[in-house]
Amino acid sequence: MFRISKEFHFSASHQLAHLPDDHQCARLHGHNYIVVVELAAAELNADGFVRDYHELKPLKSYIDDHFDHRHLNDLLNVPSTAENLAKHFYDWCKSRWSEVAMVKVSETPKTWAEYRP
């Protein structure tokens, strides 16, 4: 299996207000997010790619236009956790590129949440 990945960045605020008041994530705060999308294929295309990285530019535009410097609670219908963001971006990507195998999201340099079916 061939695998490629590409990394995208954005900054946003959120609040997990359903958590207890003494939980740090219950307060309004922000992160510098990293989103990594991984694509996989058993065979390479005629150009020798899983998919040309340039074809992933719509994800950058989507993130820049809809997520960067926004309040995530206003954008998602589920709690704005890294896990739910990973699933959201996976679904968005999979609807465009059949090779999408996984998306992971980082909120901090030491934490990652991943979604893969």
All heavy atoms as an XYZ file, in Angstrom:
972
protein
N       0.840     -1.176      0.000
C       0.000      0.000      0.000
C       0.886      1.241      0.000
O       1.827      1.339      0.771
C      -0.903     -0.026      1.228
C      -1.926      1.069      1.299
S      -3.243      1.013      0.082
C      -4.109     -0.466      0.528
N       0.568      2.160     -0.879
C       1.261      3.449     -0.923
C       0.466      4.445     -0.083
O      -0.761      4.454     -0.121
C       1.350      3.963     -2.363
C       2.176      3.097     -3.262
C       1.580      2.125     -4.058
C       3.556      3.250     -3.314
C       2.334      1.326     -4.893
C       4.325      2.454     -4.150
C       3.714      1.487     -4.945
N       1.165      5.285      0.670
C       0.511      6.284      1.513
C       1.206      7.633      1.341
O       2.440      7.680      1.261
C       0.556      5.882      2.981
C      -0.216      4.624      3.268
C      -0.297      4.334      4.763
N      -0.999      3.085      4.984
C      -2.316      2.955      5.074
N      -3.077      4.020      4.969
N      -2.872      1.785      5.276
N       0.412      8.678      1.280
C       0.936     10.044      1.299
C       0.167     10.814      2.370
O      -0.944     10.422      2.751
C       0.813     10.761     -0.058
C      -0.656     10.943     -0.463
C       1.607     10.011     -1.131
C      -0.863     11.906     -1.619
N       0.751     11.895      2.840
C       0.035     12.753      3.784
C       0.440     14.198      3.542
O       1.506     14.480      2.987
C       0.322     12.345      5.223
O       1.686     12.478      5.528
N      -0.447     15.072      3.947
C      -0.181     16.507      3.840
C      -0.737     17.179      5.078
O      -1.784     16.802      5.596
C      -0.807     17.102      2.582
C      -0.397     18.546      2.359
C      -0.639     19.029      0.963
C      -0.130     20.471      0.861
N      -0.233     20.981     -0.489
N      -0.018     18.206      5.528
C      -0.327     18.906      6.765
C      -0.884     20.293      6.460
O      -0.396     20.973      5.553
C       0.976     19.018      7.558
C       0.877     19.586      8.921
C       2.216     19.515      9.639
O       2.669     18.390      9.968
O       2.821     20.578      9.852
N      -1.888     20.691      7.245
C      -2.520     21.998      7.118
C      -2.607     22.622      8.506
O      -2.743     21.908      9.500
C      -3.928     21.856      6.521
C      -3.939     21.201      5.177
C      -3.979     19.818      5.072
C      -3.891     21.950      4.018
C      -3.976     19.197      3.835
C      -3.887     21.334      2.769
C      -3.928     19.954      2.683
N      -2.582     23.957      8.586
C      -2.584     24.655      9.869
C      -3.684     25.694      9.911
O      -3.999     26.322      8.898
C      -1.240     25.369     10.084
C      -0.084     24.437     10.188
N       0.678     24.342     11.316
C       0.443     23.546      9.308
C       1.629     23.435     11.130
N       1.503     22.944      9.909
N      -4.246     25.886     11.100
C      -5.160     26.995     11.336
C      -5.208     27.301     12.828
O      -4.855     26.460     13.658
C      -6.564     26.722     10.769
C      -7.382     25.692     11.506
C      -8.349     26.090     12.429
C      -7.218     24.333     11.260
C      -9.120     25.143     13.099
C      -7.995     23.390     11.914
C      -8.949     23.795     12.844
N      -5.650     28.498     13.150
C      -5.833     28.924     14.537
C      -7.313     29.198     14.755
O      -7.966     29.790     13.892
C      -5.031     30.192     14.827
O      -3.659     29.957     14.648
N      -7.820     28.766     15.907
C      -9.239     28.970     16.200
C      -9.470     28.884     17.698
O      -8.664     28.324     18.436
C     -10.088     27.928     15.472
N     -10.614     29.430     18.124
C     -11.017     29.327     19.521
C     -12.135     28.303     19.642
O     -12.791     27.948     18.650
C     -11.513     30.686     20.027
O     -12.695     31.066     19.351
N     -12.334     27.826     20.855
C     -13.475     26.968     21.161
C     -13.654     26.902     22.659
O     -12.844     27.401     23.430
C     -13.345     25.577     20.521
C     -12.408     24.646     21.201
N     -12.687     23.326     21.392
C     -11.182     24.823     21.738
C     -11.684     22.725     22.006
N     -10.756     23.614     22.224
N     -14.747     26.289     23.054
C     -15.071     26.134     24.461
C     -15.894     24.863     24.606
O     -16.846     24.651     23.852
C     -15.871     27.343     24.944
C     -16.203     27.323     26.403
C     -16.885     28.612     26.831
O     -17.365     29.383     26.009
N     -16.927     28.835     28.130
N     -15.510     24.025     25.527
C     -16.262     22.797     25.807
C     -17.095     23.050     27.068
O     -16.786     22.569     28.160
C     -15.306     21.617     25.958
C     -14.435     21.332     24.729
C     -13.479     20.193     24.996
C     -15.286     21.054     23.503
N     -18.151     23.836     26.885
C     -18.952     24.322     28.002
C     -19.702     23.213     28.728
O     -20.163     23.423     29.851
C     -19.931     25.379     27.501
N     -19.820     22.046     28.128
C     -20.511     20.928     28.782
C     -19.656     20.274     29.870
O     -20.162     19.485     30.659
C     -20.942     19.889     27.744
C     -19.795     19.225     27.050
N     -19.094     19.824     26.028
C     -19.219     18.018     27.242
C     -18.135     19.019     25.617
N     -18.183     17.910     26.343
N     -18.384     20.627     29.920
C     -17.497     20.074     30.950
C     -17.672     20.840     32.262
O     -18.168     21.972     32.267
C     -16.048     20.147     30.472
C     -15.717     19.306     29.232
C     -14.283     19.558     28.793
C     -15.952     17.832     29.497
N     -17.250     20.260     33.374
C     -17.355     20.955     34.664
C     -16.616     22.295     34.631
O     -15.610     22.458     33.932
C     -16.690     19.988     35.652
C     -16.729     18.660     34.994
C     -16.670     18.913     33.510
N     -17.103     23.243     35.409
C     -16.525     24.590     35.429
C     -15.037     24.608     35.763
O     -14.309     25.488     35.301
C     -17.263     25.479     36.438
C     -18.660     25.835     35.966
O     -18.940     25.722     34.754
O     -19.474     26.232     36.826
N     -14.575     23.639     36.554
C     -13.159     23.630     36.930
C     -12.262     22.950     35.890
O     -11.054     22.883     36.066
C     -12.972     22.994     38.305
C     -13.404     21.530     38.355
O     -14.138     21.081     37.451
O     -13.013     20.837     39.314
N     -12.840     22.465     34.800
C     -12.050     21.852     33.723
C     -11.520     22.967     32.829
O     -12.281     23.828     32.400
C     -12.917     20.883     32.916
C     -12.139     19.980     32.018
N     -11.472     20.430     30.899
C     -11.918     18.654     32.082
C     -10.885     19.416     30.303
N     -11.135     18.317     31.008
N     -10.216     22.959     32.534
C      -9.610     24.045     31.750
C     -10.245     24.204     30.370
O     -10.306     25.315     29.845
C      -8.100     23.854     31.627
C      -7.688     22.631     30.836
C      -6.187     22.412     30.823
O      -5.459     23.004     31.599
N      -5.731     21.550     29.951
N     -10.755     23.133     29.790
C     -11.353     23.224     28.458
C     -12.770     23.796     28.477
O     -13.334     24.087     27.428
C     -11.354     21.863     27.777
S      -9.697     21.248     27.438
N     -13.344     23.968     29.672
C     -14.659     24.595     29.786
C     -14.562     26.109     29.570
O     -15.559     26.745     29.246
C     -15.274     24.290     31.147
N     -13.360     26.653     29.763
C     -13.161     28.083     29.542
C     -12.897     28.352     28.061
O     -12.359     27.502     27.340
C     -11.980     28.577     30.376
C     -12.198     28.430     31.870
C     -11.079     29.078     32.680
N      -9.764     28.522     32.445
C      -9.240     27.509     33.164
N      -9.936     26.926     34.119
N      -8.024     27.088     32.902
N     -13.252     29.526     27.603
C     -12.956     29.940     26.240
C     -11.441     29.966     26.057
O     -10.719     30.539     26.878
C     -13.538     31.325     25.973
C     -13.275     31.924     24.597
C     -13.922     31.071     23.505
C     -13.804     33.345     24.541
N     -10.958     29.307     25.013
C      -9.520     29.254     24.751
C      -9.293     28.953     23.272
O     -10.245     28.732     22.526
C      -8.844     28.195     25.633
C      -9.313     26.790     25.380
N     -10.549     26.323     25.783
C      -8.707     25.758     24.749
C     -10.675     25.049     25.417
N      -9.571     24.689     24.788
N      -8.059     28.966     22.861
C      -7.739     28.729     21.457
C      -6.551     27.810     21.286
O      -5.821     27.522     22.244
N      -6.395     27.346     20.049
C      -5.295     26.454     19.697
C      -4.761     26.829     18.321
O      -5.471     27.397     17.490
C      -5.762     24.995     19.617
C      -6.279     24.441     20.893
N      -5.470     24.120     21.955
C      -7.544     24.136     21.281
C      -6.204     23.633     22.938
N      -7.471     23.641     22.558
N      -3.522     26.444     18.091
C      -2.944     26.443     16.751
C      -3.036     25.002     16.269
O      -2.222     24.162     16.647
C      -1.500     26.942     16.781
C      -1.420     28.391     17.178
O      -2.196     29.209     16.694
N      -0.517     28.712     18.076
N      -4.067     24.727     15.490
C      -4.374     23.364     15.061
C      -3.494     22.925     13.898
O      -3.113     23.735     13.050
C      -5.831     23.273     14.607
C      -6.836     23.373     15.723
C      -7.362     24.602     16.101
C      -7.280     22.241     16.388
C      -8.301     24.693     17.119
C      -8.217     22.320     17.407
C      -8.718     23.555     17.767
O      -9.646     23.644     18.771
N      -3.230     21.639     13.876
C      -2.593     20.992     12.731
C      -3.529     19.872     12.281
O      -3.995     19.081     13.106
C      -1.216     20.404     13.085
C      -0.282     21.493     13.608
C      -0.603     19.693     11.867
C       1.023     20.956     14.185
N      -3.803     19.839     10.990
C      -4.630     18.792     10.398
C      -3.752     18.033      9.409
O      -3.118     18.642      8.546
C      -5.846     19.384      9.650
C      -6.652     18.292      8.967
C      -6.709     20.204     10.588
N      -3.705     16.715      9.547
C      -2.960     15.877      8.611
C      -3.952     14.950      7.932
O      -4.704     14.233      8.605
C      -1.869     15.043      9.321
C      -1.202     14.091      8.341
C      -0.844     15.961      9.961
N      -3.955     14.971      6.609
C      -4.793     14.055      5.847
C      -3.871     13.028      5.191
O      -2.815     13.376      4.664
C      -5.664     14.797      4.804
C      -4.831     15.566      3.800
C      -6.601     13.835      4.090
N      -4.263     11.754      5.299
C      -3.486     10.664      4.709
C      -4.326      9.994      3.633
O      -5.506      9.713      3.850
C      -3.110      9.643      5.771
C      -2.316      8.471      5.215
C      -2.023      7.437      6.285
O      -1.023      7.611      7.006
O      -2.803      6.474      6.398
N      -3.713      9.759      2.492
C      -4.359      9.056      1.390
C      -3.575      7.785      1.111
O      -2.342      7.766      1.250
C      -4.396      9.925      0.130
C      -5.314     11.150      0.181
C      -4.669     12.285      0.934
C      -5.689     11.594     -1.211
N      -4.276      6.738      0.706
C      -3.634      5.445      0.462
C      -4.194      4.817     -0.804
O      -5.371      4.987     -1.129
C      -3.862      4.518      1.650
N      -3.324      4.077     -1.493
C      -3.743      3.360     -2.695
C      -2.837      2.149     -2.894
O      -1.636      2.216     -2.624
C      -3.671      4.267     -3.925
N      -3.428      1.084     -3.361
C      -2.657     -0.127     -3.646
C      -1.805      0.055     -4.899
O      -0.733     -0.542     -5.023
C      -3.589     -1.316     -3.803
N      -2.271      0.873     -5.806
C      -1.566      1.132     -7.068
C      -1.413      2.631     -7.267
O      -2.274      3.411     -6.854
C      -2.369      0.556     -8.250
C      -2.644     -0.927     -8.166
C      -1.405     -1.786     -8.336
O      -0.470     -1.344     -9.041
O      -1.368     -2.877     -7.751
N      -0.345      3.032     -7.913
C      -0.139      4.435     -8.245
C      -0.859      4.775     -9.540
O      -1.071      3.904    -10.391
C       1.351      4.727     -8.386
C       2.196      4.467     -7.134
C       3.666      4.737     -7.425
C       1.701      5.294     -5.962
N      -1.222      6.050     -9.691
C      -1.877      6.464    -10.931
C      -0.845      6.562    -12.059
O       0.346      6.282    -11.853
C      -2.671      7.762    -10.732
C      -1.796      8.975    -10.441
O      -0.592      9.000    -10.714
N      -2.413     10.010     -9.871
N      -1.274      6.965    -13.228
C      -0.396      7.007    -14.403
C       0.788      7.955    -14.223
O       1.826      7.788    -14.865
C      -1.203      7.409    -15.638
N       0.635      8.933    -13.323
C       1.722      9.876    -13.057
C       2.670      9.393    -11.970
O       3.633     10.072    -11.625
C       1.146     11.238    -12.650
C       0.365     11.887    -13.770
O       0.823     11.833    -14.930
O      -0.715     12.448    -13.481
N       2.385      8.233    -11.384
C       3.228      7.702    -10.328
C       2.870      8.214     -8.943
O       3.682      8.151     -8.030
N       1.655      8.731     -8.787
C       1.187      9.299     -7.521
C       0.064      8.460     -6.929
O      -0.697      7.824     -7.662
C       0.592     10.694     -7.724
C       1.519     11.734     -8.276
C       1.047     12.632     -9.228
C       2.826     11.870     -7.841
C       1.860     13.628     -9.730
C       3.650     12.860     -8.339
C       3.166     13.749     -9.288
N      -0.092      8.532     -5.605
C      -1.361      8.154     -4.990
C      -2.384      9.188     -5.443
O      -3.453      8.864     -5.945
C      -1.255      8.123     -3.444
C      -2.631      7.982     -2.806
C      -0.332      7.004     -2.994
N      -2.034     10.441     -5.281
C      -2.768     11.587     -5.801
C      -1.797     12.762     -5.763
O      -0.994     12.882     -4.847
C      -4.002     11.897     -4.957
C      -4.824     13.063     -5.516
C      -6.161     13.190     -4.842
N      -7.084     12.134     -5.216
C      -7.923     12.199     -6.245
N      -7.932     13.252     -7.036
N      -8.753     11.201     -6.496
N      -1.868     13.624     -6.759
C      -1.004     14.800     -6.808
C      -1.329     15.696     -5.606
O      -2.491     16.022     -5.357
C      -1.263     15.555     -8.113
C      -0.280     16.674     -8.374
O       0.324     17.192     -7.412
O      -0.136     17.056     -9.556
N      -0.312     16.083     -4.845
C      -0.525     16.944     -3.680
C      -1.283     18.226     -4.048
O      -2.058     18.748     -3.248
C       0.808     17.329     -3.027
C       1.447     16.214     -2.254
C       2.600     15.589     -2.731
C       0.922     15.781     -1.045
C       3.210     14.575     -2.019
C       1.522     14.760     -0.324
C       2.666     14.166     -0.820
O       3.267     13.150     -0.113
N      -1.040     18.712     -5.244
C      -1.711     19.948     -5.692
C      -3.237     19.787     -5.673
O      -3.960     20.762     -5.453
C      -1.215     20.330     -7.090
C      -1.838     21.572     -7.610
N      -1.497     22.820     -7.139
C      -2.802     21.766     -8.540
C      -2.228     23.727     -7.772
N      -3.018     23.116     -8.631
N      -3.719     18.574     -5.870
C      -5.166     18.338     -5.874
C      -5.786     18.495     -4.487
O      -7.021     18.544     -4.360
C      -5.462     16.940     -6.416
C      -5.123     16.775     -7.885
C      -5.425     15.374     -8.368
O      -6.597     14.957     -8.264
O      -4.495     14.698     -8.843
N      -4.967     18.582     -3.441
C      -5.475     18.752     -2.081
C      -5.656     20.221     -1.712
O      -6.096     20.538     -0.607
C      -4.540     18.073     -1.080
C      -4.301     16.583     -1.308
C      -3.360     16.038     -0.263
C      -5.609     15.820     -1.334
N      -5.370     21.123     -2.640
C      -5.508     22.550     -2.362
C      -6.912     22.938     -1.902
O      -7.044     23.832     -1.065
C      -5.097     23.363     -3.586
C      -5.052     24.844     -3.310
C      -4.522     25.638     -4.469
C      -4.501     27.110     -4.084
N      -4.009     27.942     -5.160
N      -7.987     22.301     -2.387
C      -9.315     22.664     -1.873
C      -9.451     22.502     -0.353
O     -10.211     23.244      0.276
C     -10.261     21.736     -2.625
C      -9.560     21.466     -3.919
C      -8.095     21.387     -3.535
N      -8.715     21.567      0.253
C      -8.771     21.432      1.701
C      -8.155     22.657      2.364
O      -8.698     23.180      3.335
C      -8.091     20.151      2.177
C      -8.050     19.945      3.693
C      -9.450     20.000      4.312
C      -7.358     18.635      4.023
N      -7.046     23.142      1.841
C      -6.440     24.362      2.380
C      -7.421     25.524      2.279
O      -7.607     26.269      3.246
C      -5.144     24.703      1.660
C      -4.513     25.990      2.180
C      -3.261     26.355      1.445
C      -2.593     27.619      1.891
N      -3.249     28.517      2.794
N      -8.071     25.660      1.152
C      -9.041     26.744      0.969
C     -10.209     26.599      1.932
O     -10.659     27.585      2.524
C      -9.552     26.771     -0.471
O      -8.502     27.048     -1.359
N     -10.701     25.377      2.103
C     -11.813     25.122      3.011
C     -11.431     25.504      4.445
O     -12.191     26.191      5.141
C     -12.215     23.648      2.926
C     -13.328     23.251      3.865
C     -14.604     23.788      3.743
C     -13.096     22.318      4.878
C     -15.626     23.416      4.604
C     -14.117     21.942      5.737
C     -15.372     22.494      5.599
O     -16.379     22.124      6.449
N     -10.262     25.081      4.874
C      -9.797     25.410      6.224
C      -9.606     26.918      6.373
O     -10.082     27.524      7.340
C      -8.502     24.640      6.551
C      -8.828     23.149      6.734
C      -7.821     25.212      7.787
C      -7.608     22.262      6.851
N      -8.934     27.541      5.418
C      -8.678     28.981      5.497
C      -9.975     29.788      5.506
O     -10.126     30.737      6.270
C      -7.805     29.449      4.335
C      -6.370     28.968      4.429
O      -5.966     28.440      5.500
O      -5.646     29.111      3.422
N     -10.920     29.393      4.666
C     -12.156     30.162      4.515
C     -13.163     29.931      5.632
O     -13.946     30.831      5.951
C     -12.830     29.835      3.175
C     -12.026     30.295      1.980
O     -11.083     31.092      2.146
O     -12.339     29.849      0.861
N     -13.169     28.739      6.218
C     -14.230     28.390      7.165
C     -13.776     28.154      8.605
O     -14.613     28.192      9.514
C     -14.984     27.152      6.672
C     -15.656     27.367      5.363
N     -16.834     28.056      5.232
C     -15.296     27.000      4.115
C     -17.184     28.098      3.961
N     -16.265     27.472      3.258
N     -12.495     27.900      8.829
C     -12.032     27.541     10.173
C     -10.986     28.476     10.751
O     -10.954     28.680     11.960
C     -11.499     26.091     10.182
C     -12.594     25.085     10.063
C     -13.083     24.715      8.821
C     -13.170     24.522     11.192
C     -14.121     23.808      8.704
C     -14.209     23.616     11.090
C     -14.685     23.260      9.839
N     -10.118     29.022      9.921
C      -9.021     29.832     10.442
C      -9.544     31.101     11.097
O     -10.354     31.836     10.519
C      -8.039     30.183      9.331
C      -6.741     30.760      9.868
O      -6.290     30.331     10.952
O      -6.175     31.648      9.198
N      -9.093     31.337     12.334
C      -9.473     32.504     13.126
C     -10.986     32.614     13.298
O     -11.565     33.688     13.196
C      -8.863     33.793     12.549
C      -7.396     33.858     12.793
N      -6.485     33.217     11.983
C      -6.678     34.454     13.777
C      -5.263     33.437     12.449
N      -5.352     34.178     13.545
N     -11.612     31.466     13.558
C     -13.050     31.391     13.833
C     -13.255     30.762     15.201
O     -12.342     30.197     15.794
C     -13.761     30.528     12.787
C     -13.529     30.893     11.354
C     -14.268     32.152     10.969
N     -13.939     32.495      9.594
C     -14.796     32.979      8.743
N     -16.033     33.207      9.095
N     -14.412     33.270      7.521
N     -14.502     30.821     15.659
C     -14.898     30.169     16.900
C     -15.569     28.849     16.518
O     -16.647     28.847     15.914
C     -15.838     31.074     17.699
C     -16.206     30.525     19.029
N     -15.270     30.229     20.013
C     -17.412     30.189     19.546
C     -15.893     29.752     21.070
N     -17.191     29.717     20.818
N     -14.927     27.737     16.838
C     -15.381     26.423     16.368
C     -16.775     26.058     16.863
O     -17.503     25.345     16.176
C     -14.377     25.346     16.764
C     -12.975     25.510     16.182
C     -12.071     24.381     16.651
C     -13.009     25.590     14.660
N     -17.172     26.559     18.020
C     -18.509     26.261     18.527
C     -19.591     26.774     17.590
O     -20.700     26.239     17.562
C     -18.708     26.861     19.919
C     -17.787     26.249     20.933
O     -16.569     26.350     20.806
N     -18.342     25.613     21.943
N     -19.284     27.800     16.806
C     -20.247     28.348     15.854
C     -20.297     27.549     14.549
O     -21.174     27.781     13.715
C     -19.894     29.800     15.515
C     -19.979     30.724     16.708
O     -20.680     30.385     17.695
O     -19.332     31.798     16.666
N     -19.364     26.607     14.369
C     -19.231     25.912     13.086
C     -19.684     24.459     13.105
O     -20.059     23.921     12.064
C     -17.766     25.948     12.635
C     -17.121     27.330     12.536
C     -15.649     27.197     12.192
C     -17.851     28.179     11.521
N     -19.600     23.821     14.254
C     -19.871     22.390     14.337
C     -21.153     22.136     15.122
O     -21.479     22.882     16.046
C     -18.702     21.668     15.017
C     -17.333     21.830     14.358
C     -16.256     21.218     15.235
C     -17.325     21.196     12.977
N     -21.855     21.075     14.776
C     -23.077     20.685     15.485
C     -22.804     19.672     16.585
O     -23.735     19.094     17.133
C     -24.102     20.114     14.503
C     -24.579     21.168     13.531
O     -24.738     22.325     13.884
N     -24.791     20.766     12.295
N     -21.542     19.448     16.867
C     -21.092     18.518     17.907
C     -20.056     19.259     18.743
O     -19.546     20.298     18.316
C     -20.485     17.234     17.292
C     -21.541     16.414     16.551
C     -19.326     17.567     16.355
N     -19.712     18.755     19.924
C     -18.653     19.420     20.695
C     -17.378     19.573     19.859
O     -17.004     18.670     19.097
C     -18.446     18.486     21.888
C     -19.765     17.814     22.061
C     -20.295     17.624     20.662
N     -16.732     20.709     20.005
C     -15.584     21.044     19.152
C     -14.293     20.419     19.667
O     -13.285     21.087     19.863
C     -15.450     22.561     19.052
O     -15.379     23.140     20.344
N     -14.325     19.104     19.850
C     -13.144     18.357     20.271
C     -12.267     18.042     19.068
O     -12.728     18.054     17.921
C     -13.547     17.046     20.960
O     -14.256     16.234     20.010
C     -14.420     17.297     22.186
N     -11.029     17.716     19.331
C     -10.124     17.313     18.249
C     -10.649     16.052     17.564
O     -10.513     15.894     16.345
C      -8.717     17.087     18.795
N     -11.272     15.158     18.336
C     -11.835     13.932     17.763
C     -12.930     14.253     16.753
O     -12.961     13.691     15.649
C     -12.403     13.033     18.873
C     -11.359     12.459     19.809
C     -11.006     13.342     20.991
O     -11.270     14.567     20.962
O     -10.434     12.806     21.965
N     -13.820     15.172     17.127
C     -14.902     15.535     16.211
C     -14.392     16.318     15.009
O     -14.923     16.176     13.899
C     -15.993     16.317     16.950
C     -16.890     15.418     17.762
O     -17.176     14.281     17.378
N     -17.360     15.909     18.893
N     -13.367     17.124     15.205
C     -12.754     17.810     14.059
C     -12.132     16.808     13.098
O     -12.268     16.946     11.875
C     -11.694     18.800     14.533
C     -12.197     20.117     15.095
C     -11.053     20.872     15.758
C     -12.824     20.961     13.998
N     -11.439     15.809     13.619
C     -10.827     14.793     12.752
C     -11.894     14.093     11.916
O     -11.711     13.893     10.710
C     -10.045     13.786     13.588
N     -13.015     13.737     12.536
C     -14.108     13.083     11.793
C     -14.705     14.038     10.769
O     -14.981     13.655      9.623
C     -15.180     12.608     12.777
C     -16.433     12.025     12.134
C     -16.186     10.672     11.512
C     -17.430      9.877     11.243
N     -18.221     10.268     10.105
N     -14.896     15.300     11.134
C     -15.443     16.289     10.203
C     -14.555     16.417      8.965
O     -15.043     16.357      7.830
C     -15.593     17.646     10.892
C     -16.013     18.718      9.955
N     -17.335     18.946      9.633
C     -15.291     19.614      9.222
C     -17.410     19.927      8.758
N     -16.181     20.349      8.491
N     -13.255     16.608      9.188
C     -12.351     16.765      8.046
C     -12.227     15.474      7.244
O     -12.108     15.508      6.015
C     -10.977     17.276      8.499
C     -10.992     18.710      8.931
C     -10.582     19.073     10.202
C     -11.417     19.711      8.073
C     -10.594     20.397     10.607
C     -11.429     21.044      8.461
C     -11.021     21.383      9.744
N     -12.281     14.320      7.917
C     -12.258     13.049      7.188
C     -13.457     12.973      6.241
O     -13.300     12.666      5.052
C     -12.272     11.856      8.153
C     -12.388     10.552      7.410
C     -11.254      9.892      6.967
C     -13.633      9.999      7.106
C     -11.354      8.715      6.244
C     -13.744      8.827      6.385
C     -12.602      8.193      5.956
O     -12.703      7.037      5.216
N     -14.640     13.232      6.754
C     -15.851     13.149      5.919
C     -15.782     14.124      4.750
O     -16.142     13.779      3.624
C     -17.103     13.423      6.752
C     -17.408     12.327      7.747
O     -16.876     11.198      7.612
O     -18.199     12.599      8.683
N     -15.317     15.344      5.016
C     -15.211     16.352      3.960
C     -14.236     15.869      2.873
O     -14.533     15.947      1.687
C     -14.736     17.682      4.558
C     -14.824     18.834      3.607
C     -15.875     19.689      3.451
C     -13.822     19.257      2.669
N     -15.587     20.614      2.475
C     -14.335     20.367      1.982
C     -12.547     18.799      2.346
C     -13.621     21.041      0.993
C     -11.835     19.457      1.357
C     -12.367     20.561      0.688
N     -13.093     15.367      3.297
C     -12.076     14.903      2.343
C     -12.529     13.655      1.591
O     -12.343     13.550      0.371
C     -10.766     14.620      3.068
S      -9.926     16.077      3.700
N     -13.101     12.701      2.300
C     -13.500     11.435      1.678
C     -14.550     11.663      0.600
O     -14.579     10.936     -0.403
C     -14.024     10.473      2.755
C     -14.273      9.074      2.250
C     -12.974      8.373      1.901
C     -13.207      6.904      1.621
N     -11.970      6.189      1.305
N     -15.385     12.674      0.774
C     -16.402     12.966     -0.247
C     -15.785     13.520     -1.530
O     -16.437     13.562     -2.565
C     -17.450     13.934      0.300
O     -16.916     15.243      0.425
N     -14.519     13.902     -1.469
C     -13.833     14.465     -2.636
C     -12.761     13.543     -3.210
O     -12.531     13.540     -4.414
C     -13.204     15.803     -2.263
C     -14.257     16.892     -2.140
C     -13.860     17.980     -1.177
N     -14.917     18.993     -1.105
C     -15.994     18.864     -0.338
N     -16.166     17.798      0.416
N     -16.919     19.823     -0.330
N     -12.089     12.800     -2.333
C     -10.968     11.965     -2.771
C     -11.134     10.566     -2.199
O     -11.036     10.358     -0.983
C      -9.644     12.582     -2.319
C      -9.516     14.020     -2.722
C      -9.485     14.515     -3.995
C      -9.410     15.154     -1.863
N      -9.366     15.880     -3.972
C      -9.323     16.303     -2.679
C      -9.382     15.317     -0.475
C      -9.204     17.592     -2.157
C      -9.268     16.597      0.046
C      -9.180     17.711     -0.791
N     -11.340      9.615     -3.048
C     -11.624      8.244     -2.594
C     -10.462      7.620     -1.836
O     -10.656      6.698     -1.048
C     -11.992      7.368     -3.791
O     -10.898      7.299     -4.708
N      -9.257      8.105     -2.041
C      -8.069      7.516     -1.415
C      -7.882      7.918      0.052
O      -6.974      7.423      0.711
C      -6.799      7.918     -2.189
C      -6.808      7.569     -3.647
C      -7.383      8.683     -4.528
O      -7.910      9.684     -3.992
O      -7.306      8.550     -5.754
N      -8.700      8.817      0.558
C      -8.517      9.284      1.934
C      -8.665      8.110      2.894
O      -9.653      7.380      2.867
C      -9.502     10.421      2.284
C      -9.429     10.768      3.761
C      -9.199     11.645      1.435
N      -7.653      7.929      3.732
C      -7.626      6.801      4.670
C      -7.716      7.244      6.130
O      -8.172      6.476      6.973
C      -6.331      6.000      4.471
N      -7.281      8.482      6.431
C      -7.211      8.907      7.821
C      -7.029     10.415      7.862
O      -6.430     10.999      6.962
C      -6.011      8.219      8.489
C      -5.736      8.578      9.926
S      -4.738     10.072     10.191
C      -3.193      9.670      9.412
N      -7.567     11.013      8.917
C      -7.282     12.410      9.234
C      -6.960     12.474     10.715
O      -7.633     11.843     11.536
C      -8.469     13.343      8.906
C      -8.220     14.747      9.446
C      -8.721     13.398      7.400
N      -5.921     13.242     11.053
C      -5.629     13.468     12.462
C      -5.499     14.958     12.710
O      -5.143     15.725     11.808
C      -4.413     12.685     12.943
C      -3.095     13.035     12.336
C      -2.014     12.111     12.906
C      -0.650     12.465     12.350
N       0.395     11.647     12.961
N      -5.820     15.343     13.935
C      -5.844     16.751     14.321
C      -5.058     16.908     15.619
O      -5.246     16.141     16.567
C      -7.296     17.238     14.515
C      -7.322     18.653     15.084
C      -8.066     17.173     13.196
N      -4.219     17.924     15.651
C      -3.471     18.263     16.852
C      -3.937     19.616     17.365
O      -4.098     20.562     16.591
C      -1.973     18.339     16.545
O      -1.267     18.864     17.644
N      -4.145     19.697     18.684
C      -4.433     20.971     19.334
C      -3.182     21.547     19.985
O      -3.052     22.752     20.114
C      -5.491     20.791     20.420
C      -6.860     20.463     19.911
C      -7.861     20.315     21.040
O      -7.474     19.961     22.171
O      -9.053     20.540     20.770
N      -2.292     20.675     20.409
C      -1.049     21.092     21.061
C       0.085     20.232     20.505
O      -0.171     19.176     19.904
C      -1.118     20.906     22.593
O      -1.041     19.517     22.898
C      -2.389     21.508     23.183
N       1.326     20.633     20.721
C       2.437     19.837     20.198
C       2.496     18.404     20.722
O       3.140     17.549     20.116
C       3.673     20.620     20.654
C       3.190     22.027     20.785
C       1.777     21.900     21.294
N       1.800     18.108     21.818
C       1.878     16.772     22.401
C       0.599     15.962     22.274
O       0.538     14.838     22.779
C       2.240     16.877     23.891
C       3.623     17.467     24.122
C       3.923     17.515     25.597
C       5.302     18.084     25.846
N       5.632     18.087     27.272
N      -0.440     16.508     21.627
C      -1.709     15.786     21.563
C      -2.222     15.662     20.137
O      -2.138     16.591     19.341
C      -2.800     16.475     22.419
O      -3.033     17.792     21.893
C      -2.372     16.569     23.879
N      -2.760     14.480     19.830
C      -3.332     14.195     18.518
C      -4.600     13.370     18.701
O      -4.661     12.499     19.571
C      -2.356     13.377     17.661
C      -1.175     14.154     17.196
C       0.027     14.290     17.836
C      -1.087     14.927     16.007
N       0.856     15.101     17.092
C       0.198     15.515     15.971
C      -1.970     15.198     14.957
C       0.629     16.340     14.932
C      -1.541     16.032     13.921
C      -0.256     16.573     13.918
N      -5.574     13.642     17.840
C      -6.772     12.809     17.734
C      -6.846     12.363     16.281
O      -6.544     13.128     15.364
C      -8.024     13.583     18.105
N      -7.227     11.122     16.073
C      -7.211     10.544     14.719
C      -8.553      9.890     14.430
O      -9.152      9.278     15.309
C      -6.107      9.495     14.668
C      -5.970      8.770     13.373
C      -4.815      7.788     13.419
O      -3.669      8.207     13.706
O      -5.071      6.592     13.177
N      -9.009     10.037     13.171
C     -10.179      9.287     12.720
C      -9.801      8.511     11.468
O      -9.261      9.068     10.522
C     -11.378     10.203     12.406
C     -12.542      9.356     11.944
C     -13.357      8.727     12.887
C     -12.767      9.126     10.600
C     -14.394      7.895     12.481
C     -13.800      8.290     10.196
C     -14.608      7.693     11.136
O     -15.627      6.846     10.726
N     -10.077      7.232     11.533
C      -9.967      6.363     10.349
C     -11.072      5.318     10.509
O     -11.295      4.831     11.613
C      -8.589      5.754     10.185
C      -8.217      4.678     11.159
C      -6.878      3.996     10.864
N      -5.739      4.845     11.148
C      -4.727      5.027     10.288
N      -4.710      4.415      9.137
N      -3.722      5.794     10.608
N     -11.758      5.017      9.433
C     -12.839      4.014      9.566
C     -12.276      2.622      9.802
O     -11.135      2.353      9.511
C     -13.576      4.098      8.246
C     -12.671      4.797      7.308
C     -11.665      5.559      8.114
